[in-house]
Each structure stands twice: as C-alpha cells, then as structure tokens.
Amino acid sequence: MYWRVYGARAAQENRHVKPIGVPGGVMPLSGRDTNFFLELPLVVSSALHIDEGVLTVYHIDGPLGFLDMLTKLCRERFSVPVGAFYMARQVATFDPDTESMQFLFLSDAYIAAHSAASPAGSRIALPLQEHSHVYKKVVENLQENLETV
C-alpha cells in the first residue's frame, strides 16, 4: 500500500526522478536463510514502474560472472532493468557443517587487499573506489529512456 501511495504522490508532484530504496534480497542466501527472498522487491516492482535499478550485492572476492544472471532475474521477474551494482562492505558466508550464516563488515584494509579494480566502463561500484563512472552510466540509461518516451 505504501508504494502505491508513494507513486501516486510522486506523480501528483510531477517529480522527474523518484529515487527509492527497496530493502530485502532477490536471491536466497541458503536453504535456511532466505533473506526475505523476492518479497519486498516483488511488491514494490508491482506497485511502481522502475526505469533503472542499482542492485546492492554482498562483497564478492572472486569472479563476478553471476551478476549477469542477477540482471536477467531482475529484468524477467520484476521487469526492472539493473544498470549498475554496488558491492557492499558486508560479506555473507555459509558454513555447511553448522548450517549457519555469518555476516561480516569488512575493514578498509581487507577491502583494499581483496577487491579487484573494476574495469573501465564497468557497471560495478566498489567500496574505496571512484563511483562516478557507474553514476554516469545510470544517468545515461535514464536519459535514453527519457528520449524514447
């Protein structure tokens, strides 16, 4: 209900850009920890038309190939194009022996040592790095949508 009221009020005020934040995950973290799998994003995307999304992901220390799968999931499940990702300072780990999750907040030193530099033109914003290239890409995507309309 809140998101319908928010959308109606923003339309009434004729806002050109309406940033919204949607808590909750789009992927389950494990069989026992669903991270409120899809619930809030599904409600919000059903109530509001979203032109561009920036998805926050846990810190990833390895290949980033699965981000393309997340982009596809968001487009097909929520009709939300995800133009950029923000890699958070938090990391979630799952211990199969104890079947428990551990959530850690990473220090600047750890992030500096374990974060690969994002390639030029990347749509991934990393902590401790310049994010203007990602913001520029999101704004360009929004401008393309505007010109299409």
N, C-alpha and C positions, 0 to 999 in steps of 0.2 A: 504494500500500500504506500509506504514511504516513497518508493522510487517513482510511482505513478504521480504522486503529489509533487515531487521534486521536478519531474519532467514537465508537468503542466505549468508549474510556476516559472520555470526557466523559459518556456515558450511564451508565456504571458509577458515576461520582462524582455523578450526578444533578445536574449543573450546569443552572441555569436559563437562563443566557446563555453562549454559547460564541463569542466573537469570533474570527474567523480572518482572516488576510491572504493573499490569493492574488496572487502576482506574475505578470506577463505581461499582454499586451493582449488585448482582444476584437476589435479591428479592425486590419487591416494598415495600416502607415503608407505604404507604397508597394509597387510591384511587386517591388522588390528587398529591401525591409526589411519582413518580415512581423511583426516584434515578437512572435514565437512565437505567431502568430495562433491563438487559441482553445485551444491545447494544455492548459496548466495549468488555466484555468478550467473546461474540459470535464471533466478528470479529477476535480477537486475537487467540482464540482456533481453528478457521477455517484456519488461516494462519500458525500456528506453532503447532508442536506436543509437548505436555506438559507431562512430565513424572510424575511430582509431584506438587501439589498445596498446598499453605498455604493461607487460606482464612481469611481475617480480618473481624471481626464482631463488631457491637456496643457492649458496655458494657452490660452485662446481669446480672440482680440481681434476680436470680431465677433458676428454673430447666433448664438444658442445653440439654434436650432431643431432641429438634428440630434440633440440629446440625447434627444428623444422617440424617434428611430429607434434609438438605443443602448438605451433602456429596452425597446423592443419586442424587439430582438435578444436581450437577456439573458433576457427572460421566455420567449421561444419556443425559443431554442437551449439554454439552461441550466436553465430552469424556476426562475429567480432573479428575484424582483421587486426592481427597483432603486428604492429610495425616495429616494435622495439622490445627489448628485455632489459630489466635492471637486475643485476646479480647482487643479492643482499649480502650483508656481513654475517648472516646466520648460516649454519650448515646443519643438516639433519642426517643422522646416521642411524642405521638399524642393525641391531645385534641379533642374528638369527638364533644364537644359543639361548639367550634370555628372552627373546621375542620382545625387546623393548627398544624404544626410540630414545635418542639422546640429541638434544638441541644445544648447539654451542654458538656463542657470539665470538667472532674471530677478531683478534687484535690486528692493529695496523701492520705489525711486523710479520704476522702469519700471512696476511693478505698480500703484502709486498713480495714475500718469498714464494707464494703458491698461486699467484694469479698470472696467467699468461696475458701479455698485452693484447688488447683487442685489435684485430687487423683494421687497416684503413677501410672506411666505408662500412664497417660492421654496425649492426643494429643492437649491439650488446654494450650496455654501460656497466663498467666495473668500478667497485669502490677504489678510492685513491687515484682515479684517473680522470682525465678531462672528459666531460659528457656532452660537450656542445655538438659533436658530430651526430650523436643519437637524437638530440633535441631537434637539430636541423632536419634530419631525415623524417621525423614525426611531423614537423611543420610542413615540409614539402608534400607529404602524403595527404595532409588535411587540405592544403591548397589545391591539390589535384582533385580531391573530392568536391571542393567548392566550385571549381571551374566546370566540372561535369554537371553539377546541378544547374 
